[in-house]
């Protein structure tokens, strides 16, 4: 039963975004688990990622979709749900929740895309020309990774501000 002093309970946008983090957790987990099953179950694919000099980049894409997609999205959604209830106050900034959600997803998808492109284009070729292309693609991974880092900082700041001074308001 909702109480009148639970401001988060009436905020449909807050609920929507909290659930979107959970929904994306589910989407990324299905992608990541399927990807892992394909790498393990298709011998040619497994051999490529295990032996190609740039094949490990595809493994990094897989790892990031699982860690930053499945795991982090679950944590974000859970803490966006728990923290306001713990400190008995609404989230500090709904705008920051939105920025966090979109920046994190855009950054993650960019990282994974460029990891996979670098791994596929690089393949078994260790020539200087291909190495230069892979390096440029990895620079894009870094740019998108910076977006994910920024999103995580925004998340941490928003939760910190939500929690700061909690004992004075209860």
Beta strands, then each sheet from edge to edge (+ up, - down):
end
